[in-house]
Amino acid sequence: MSFSRKPKKTVQEVDTNVWACTNEDCAGWMRESYSFNEVPECPLCQSPMNKEVRVLPELDNS
């Protein structure tokens, strides 16, 4: 039995708008495009969130 390994597809990273938790003890964040609220609260600790830009893998939203 042989297994072939396909070459790994490289994922492009892009600047992405995210919401980040303001609570220093929480690492919660979410992509802005996946937020249901205009100004969301952290789903982990319910603290306010601020907009940030992070370099993240590009998602295919097709």
MOSULSUL-V187590 format. One record per run of one state. SS is the DSSP state (~ for helix, > for strand, _ for the rest). FROM is the first residue (numbers start at 0). LEN is the number of residues. If there is no record, write none. Layout:
# MOSULSUL-V187590
((SS	FROM	LEN) (SS	FROM	LEN))
This chain:
# MOSULSUL-V187590
((_	0	12) (>	12	9) (_	21	7) (>	28	3) (~	31	3) (_	34	6) (>	40	1) (_	41	6) (>	47	10) (_	57	5))
